[in-house]
Amino acid sequence: MRNVSVVIPNWNGCKLLPEFLPSVLAAINNYRDQYGAEVELLIVDDASTDGSQAWLASNYGQHPLLRIIELQQNLGFVRAVNKGFAEARHPIILLLNNDVRVEPDAIAPLVSHFDRHQVFAVCSKAYRLGTDFLDGAGKLGLFERGFWRVFLNYDILPTRLPKDHQPFYSFFGSGAYTAYDASKLSMLGGFCELLAPIYWEDVEICYRAWKRGWTVEYEPDSVVYHLSSATMGNDRKRKIRMITERNRLLMTWINLHDRIWLSAHLVWLVFKLLGATVSLNRVYWQSFWQAVTQIRGVRQARRKEIKSSVHSDREVAAIFTNLAGSEWVSVMRNVKDYPQYLELKRKMESNST
């Protein structure tokens, strides 16, 4: 088994670290003991103001596997993670949020995928902490109405799984619980900093990887538990919605190269802007204008990706159209579909025994 660097960005997570960090260290020790591999843990503290740095120094300052990278100013998730990527020493980098609890045997199933040279990233199966609902599984990508729809989960129906099945491809791996090939990550330059501070960076980098001929895969035997988002005020919700929509546009403008699909995107974008005008949706217009201000960086990144791509947008889309049609795949379009999947899975397992 290969050596692994685990990277956890932290900002004001002093209340989270005591709950979640022990599970990460237990998984690291289990992997080291079982396979004799080297593992390091890097916590990138993004200029926390809640005592996180002091708590880490007091409780783990002398830990032989842990390095604490203290940033002097708050850079946001994307740039903080890139600092961790740059400092990582091992060929596989496992990126985790500071609110993720890791099963003891979660690392090895991820690492096993990297025996195939084309693999760029592998994501875990994640449940919402304290529930039996999925936080994330395999992701399907669907291009419709001028935009990529990327948050469709799927999971595996094992009793229908053929012996010679294809890998469990995923359109992207969540930045909260995904392992990456460090050399390929370096070739891509890490997360795109045009998308700073956060949101859609994990989708964007994985789409770049797909178009360069690499793969992103889902590993259901690697299980983690993710704390669901706390209740947010309206102002924070508006800001998140604005950044999310802006970054969705940036991801599209950089990486959508099919001329017909790009034309469709521009037409639908006009409709969305007109709809935002009629509904007095200032947030979407703010998202659009903030994306426009990044147009010089977008053009530079776009030219680079056009030169580097070996797969077209349609070829990537076809991978997930075929995957969604597999009889061993159960697609969950919303939260309500998940109990139906569980019931179907129970029935199939009962009938097979």
C-alpha positions in Angstrom: 0.0 0.0 0.0 1.1 3.5 -0.7 2.1 6.3 1.6 -0.6 8.9 2.3 -0.8 12.5 3.4 -4.1 13.5 5.1 -4.9 17.2 4.8 -7.6 18.9 7.0 -8.3 22.6 6.6 -9.5 24.3 9.8 -11.0 27.6 10.5 -12.6 28.2 13.9 -13.1 24.6 14.4 -12.1 24.4 18.0 -15.4 22.8 19.0 -15.2 20.3 16.1 -11.6 19.1 16.4 -12.0 17.2 19.8 -15.0 15.3 18.3 -13.7 14.4 14.9 -9.9 14.4 14.9 -9.5 11.2 17.1 -11.4 9.2 14.4 -8.9 10.5 11.7 -5.9 9.5 13.8 -7.5 6.1 14.6 -7.9 5.5 10.8 -4.4 6.6 10.2 -3.0 4.3 12.8 -5.1 1.4 11.5 -3.8 1.9 8.0 -0.2 2.2 9.2 -0.4 -0.9 11.4 -2.1 -3.0 8.8 0.0 -2.1 5.7 3.2 -0.7 7.1 2.7 2.5 5.1 3.8 6.0 6.1 1.1 8.5 6.8 1.3 12.2 7.8 -1.5 14.4 9.0 -1.5 18.1 8.0 -3.9 20.5 9.6 -3.9 23.9 7.8 -5.3 26.4 10.3 -6.7 29.3 8.3 -6.0 32.1 10.9 -8.6 30.8 13.4 -9.7 33.2 16.1 -11.4 30.7 18.4 -8.4 29.2 20.1 -8.0 26.3 17.5 -4.2 26.9 17.3 -3.7 26.8 21.0 -5.9 23.7 21.4 -3.9 21.9 18.7 -0.6 22.9 20.2 -1.7 21.8 23.7 -3.2 18.5 22.7 -1.2 17.4 19.6 1.8 19.7 19.4 4.2 16.8 20.0 2.3 14.2 17.9 4.8 12.4 15.6 2.4 12.2 12.7 0.9 15.7 12.9 2.1 18.9 11.3 0.2 22.1 12.0 0.4 24.8 9.3 -0.6 28.1 10.7 -1.6 30.7 8.2 -1.1 34.3 9.2 -4.2 35.6 7.5 -7.5 34.0 6.5 -7.3 32.8 2.9 -10.6 30.8 2.6 -11.0 27.1 2.0 -9.6 26.9 -1.6 -6.3 28.7 -0.8 -5.9 27.0 2.6 -6.3 23.6 1.0 -3.9 24.5 -1.8 -1.3 25.3 1.0 -1.9 21.8 2.4 -1.5 20.2 -1.0 1.8 22.0 -1.6 3.1 20.9 1.8 2.1 17.2 1.5 5.0 14.8 1.1 3.3 11.5 0.0 1.9 10.4 -3.4 -1.7 10.2 -2.3 -3.5 13.1 -0.6 -6.7 12.5 1.4 -8.6 15.7 1.9 -11.0 15.8 4.8 -13.2 18.5 6.3 -12.7 19.1 10.1 -16.3 17.9 10.7 -15.9 14.4 9.2 -15.8 11.2 11.3 -13.8 8.4 9.6 -14.3 4.7 9.9 -11.2 2.9 11.1 -10.8 1.0 7.8 -11.7 3.9 5.4 -8.3 4.7 4.0 -7.2 1.4 2.4 -10.2 1.0 0.0 -9.4 4.5 -1.4 -5.7 3.9 -1.8 -6.3 0.6 -3.7 -7.7 2.5 -6.7 -4.5 4.3 -7.4 -2.9 1.1 -8.6 -4.4 2.1 -12.0 -2.4 5.0 -13.5 -5.4 6.8 -14.9 -7.1 7.4 -11.5 -7.1 11.0 -10.4 -9.4 10.9 -7.4 -11.6 8.6 -5.3 -14.4 9.6 -3.0 -15.8 7.9 0.1 -19.4 7.0 0.9 -20.6 9.6 3.4 -23.6 9.5 5.7 -25.0 12.5 7.5 -23.7 12.2 11.1 -26.4 10.8 13.4 -28.7 9.6 10.5 -28.8 6.9 7.9 -29.1 9.4 5.1 -26.4 9.8 2.5 -24.4 13.0 2.5 -22.6 11.9 -0.6 -22.0 8.8 -2.8 -21.2 8.4 -6.5 -22.1 11.6 -8.4 -23.7 11.7 -11.9 -23.1 14.6 -14.3 -26.0 15.7 -16.6 -25.8 18.6 -19.0 -29.2 20.2 -19.4 -30.6 23.7 -20.0 -27.1 25.1 -20.6 -25.6 24.0 -17.2 -24.0 20.9 -15.7 -26.3 19.3 -13.1 -23.8 17.5 -10.8 -25.4 16.7 -7.5 -27.3 13.5 -8.4 -26.2 10.7 -6.0 -26.2 7.1 -7.0 -25.4 3.9 -5.1 -24.8 0.3 -5.9 -27.4 -2.5 -5.9 -24.9 -5.3 -5.1 -27.1 -8.3 -6.0 -27.2 -7.0 -9.6 -23.5 -6.2 -9.9 -21.8 -8.3 -12.6 -18.3 -9.7 -11.9 -16.7 -7.7 -14.7 -18.4 -4.4 -13.9 -16.7 -1.1 -14.8 -15.3 1.1 -12.0 -17.9 3.1 -10.0 -17.2 6.4 -11.8 -18.1 9.7 -10.1 -18.4 13.1 -11.9 -16.6 14.6 -8.9 -15.4 13.8 -5.4 -16.5 16.0 -2.6 -13.7 18.1 -1.1 -14.9 16.9 2.3 -13.8 13.3 1.8 -11.8 12.5 -1.3 -8.3 11.1 -2.0 -6.2 12.5 -4.9 -3.2 11.5 -6.9 -0.6 14.1 -5.7 1.3 14.3 -9.0 -1.8 14.8 -11.1 -3.1 17.3 -8.5 0.1 19.2 -9.0 -0.2 19.1 -12.7 -3.6 20.7 -12.4 -2.2 23.4 -10.1 -4.6 22.4 -7.2 -8.0 23.9 -6.8 -8.7 26.8 -9.1 -8.2 30.0 -7.0 -10.6 32.0 -9.3 -13.2 30.1 -7.3 -11.9 31.3 -3.9 -13.0 31.3 -1.1 -15.1 28.1 -1.5 -17.8 26.2 -3.5 -17.6 24.3 -6.8 -13.8 24.0 -6.6 -14.1 20.2 -6.2 -16.4 19.9 -9.2 -14.2 22.1 -11.3 -11.0 20.3 -10.7 -12.5 16.9 -11.2 -14.1 18.0 -14.5 -10.7 19.2 -15.7 -9.3 15.8 -14.7 -12.0 14.0 -16.7 -11.3 16.0 -19.8 -7.6 15.3 -19.5 -8.3 11.6 -19.7 -8.1 10.7 -16.0 -10.9 9.2 -13.9 -12.7 10.0 -10.7 -14.2 7.1 -8.8 -16.5 6.2 -6.0 -15.6 3.7 -3.3 -18.6 2.5 -1.2 -16.4 0.5 1.1 -14.7 3.6 2.5 -17.2 5.1 4.9 -17.2 8.4 6.6 -19.8 10.5 8.5 -20.3 14.2 7.8 -21.8 16.8 10.1 -24.7 18.4 8.4 -24.7 22.2 8.0 -26.0 24.2 10.9 -28.9 26.6 10.6 -27.7 29.8 8.9 -29.1 33.4 8.9 -30.6 34.9 5.8 -27.6 37.1 5.1 -25.2 34.2 5.1 -27.6 32.1 2.9 -27.6 34.9 0.4 -23.8 35.2 0.4 -23.4 31.5 -0.1 -26.0 31.4 -2.9 -24.2 34.3 -4.6 -20.7 32.6 -4.4 -22.2 29.3 -5.4 -23.8 30.7 -8.6 -20.8 32.8 -9.4 -18.5 29.7 -9.2 -20.9 27.6 -11.2 -20.6 30.2 -14.0 -16.8 30.3 -13.7 -16.5 26.5 -13.8 -18.7 26.5 -17.0 -16.9 29.3 -18.7 -13.5 27.8 -18.1 -14.3 24.2 -19.0 -17.3 24.0 -21.4 -15.6 23.8 -24.8 -18.4 22.3 -27.0 -19.5 25.2 -29.2 -23.2 24.1 -29.4 -23.4 23.5 -25.7 -21.6 26.8 -25.0 -24.2 28.5 -27.2 -27.0 26.8 -25.3 -25.4 27.9 -22.0 -25.3 31.5 -23.1 -29.0 31.4 -24.2 -30.1 29.9 -20.9 -28.0 32.4 -19.0 -29.8 35.2 -20.7 -33.1 33.6 -19.7 -31.9 33.3 -16.1 -30.8 36.9 -16.0 -34.1 38.1 -17.4 -35.9 35.9 -14.9 -33.8 37.4 -12.1 -34.8 40.9 -13.3 -38.5 40.1 -13.3 -38.3 38.4 -9.9 -36.1 41.1 -8.5 -33.5 38.5 -7.7 -30.4 40.7 -7.1 -28.4 37.8 -5.9 -28.2 36.2 -9.3 -27.2 39.4 -10.9 -24.5 39.9 -8.3 -23.2 36.4 -9.0 -23.1 37.2 -12.7 -21.2 40.5 -12.4 -18.7 39.0 -9.9 -18.0 36.2 -12.5 -17.6 38.8 -15.2 -15.0 40.6 -13.2 -12.9 37.4 -13.4 -13.1 37.2 -17.2 -9.3 37.8 -17.8 -8.4 34.9 -15.5 -11.2 32.8 -17.1 -9.8 33.3 -20.6 -6.3 32.3 -19.5 -7.5 29.2 -17.7 -9.8 28.3 -20.6 -7.0 28.5 -23.2 -4.9 26.2 -21.1 -7.7 23.7 -20.6 -8.6 23.7 -24.3 -5.0 22.8 -25.1 -4.8 20.1 -22.4 -8.1 18.3 -23.0 -8.2 14.9 -24.6 -11.9 14.2 -24.0 -14.8 16.4 -25.2 -17.7 17.6 -23.0 -20.0 15.1 -24.8 -17.6 12.2 -24.2 -17.5 12.9 -20.5 -21.3 13.2 -20.5 -21.7 9.9 -22.2 -19.8 8.1 -19.4 -22.4 9.1 -16.9 -25.4 8.6 -19.2 -24.2 5.0 -19.6 -23.5 4.6 -15.9 -27.0 5.9 -15.0 -28.5 3.2 -17.3 -26.7 0.3 -15.6 -29.1 -2.1 -13.8 -26.9 -2.2 -10.8 -27.1 1.6 -10.2 -29.8 3.3 -8.1 -30.1 7.0 -8.9 -31.3 9.3 -6.1 -32.5 12.7 -7.5 -33.5 14.0 -4.1 -33.6 13.2 -0.4 -37.0 11.4 -0.8 -35.5 8.8 -3.2 -33.0 7.5 -0.6 -35.6 5.6 1.6 -36.9 4.0 -1.6 -33.4 2.9 -2.4 -32.9 1.4 1.0 -36.2 -0.5 0.8 -35.3 -1.8 -2.6 -31.9 -2.9 -1.4 -33.4 -4.7 1.6 -35.9 -6.6 -0.6 -33.2 -7.6 -3.1 -30.8 -8.8 -0.3 -33.7 -10.7 1.3 -34.7 -12.4 -1.9 -31.1 -13.5 -2.6 -30.7 -15.3 0.8 
